[in-house]
Amino acid sequence: MDNIDLSPPFQVQTAGLIQKMPYHSTPGTRGQDMMLMFFLTGRGFYRNESCSKVVTGGTVALIPPTDPGILMADPQDPYVHYYCRFNGPYAIYLANKILKRKGDRFFSFADLDEIVELMRRMGIVHRTHPQREMDLKSVLLAKILIMLAQSNENTSPRITASAIEQYLMDHLAEPNDLDRMADHFNVSKATLCRLTRKLCHRTLVDLAEEKKIQWAKILLETKSQNITEIARRVGYADPFYFSRVFKKRTGQSPSSWQAGTDK
């Protein structure tokens, strides 16, 4: 009779959160398990026989048992990261699929918010014996690995400061629509706003307003359109609201600013 693997397809061995431990160090993984880590903030260093990497916030790590290496925190800026050491036939299959697709043990994944919430729900786990059946923590692991395996991030526009600004310029005539913009970059609204603050050093709303008002100034200089038409061309259906935003950013009403261009 053929041997049939009846072990649970997803098995969580250990899980938890490492927070700001200046001298933390750990093997990449243990035994035949794989290790999954999500770095939120801070910095660390990973080394094995074939590479040496600096690890920063926003990085995902997936470490196989082959040449697992060692991970160390930067004492000056120690990392904060969730970890999950796991096994299980289908979990290992998905993990290898992810590694093959990403081409590296360390990779970025823009939409970390949902995954971090799943890791938070997983809590602290420390098992000394293999699982006999799936439990809630195994289900959470399954969701995370499936999200990483199905991610179409490689085919989505890369989020950079210039890409964010270009999108805003391309949609100047439209009202600000975070849902649509997040869909364009294939991330959640929360992630889009967080990345904008990180990359552009300001909020998305502030940046969008600035682009609209800059274009409104150019249109006002031409003196070929009235205030209502200019407001519409920069995405404001209400000219009175446009005037309030314009004055907030320039200190003058649109008509006063336009009159000043004659001087």
Number of C-alpha atoms within 10 A of each C-alpha: 3 4 5 6 9 10 15 19 18 24 28 30 22 16 23 18 17 15 15 19 15 15 11 16 15 12 16 25 23 16 9 13 20 25 25 23 21 25 24 19 18 20 21 24 16 20 17 14 9 7 8 13 12 14 23 22 16 18 18 24 19 23 25 22 14 13 14 20 19 16 21 22 24 21 15 12 15 21 26 20 23 22 20 26 24 22 24 21 15 15 22 20 13 17 23 17 16 20 19 11 11 15 10 12 14 19 15 16 17 19 20 21 14 13 19 17 11 17 22 15 12 20 14 15 13 12 11 7 7 13 17 10 12 14 13 11 21 23 16 20 23 18 14 17 22 15 13 20 17 11 15 10 16 10 9 13 11 14 16 14 15 12 13 21 16 13 14 21 15 9 16 22 18 15 15 19 9 16 12 11 18 16 13 12 21 21 21 19 17 14 17 23 18 16 22 21 15 13 15 16 12 14 15 21 12 10 17 19 19 16 16 26 22 14 16 21 17 12 20 19 15 10 13 10 12 12 20 15 14 24 25 18 18 24 18 22 17 11 16 13 12 25 20 14 20 23 16 11 15 13 12 16 17 24 12 11 17 19 13 11 12 7 5
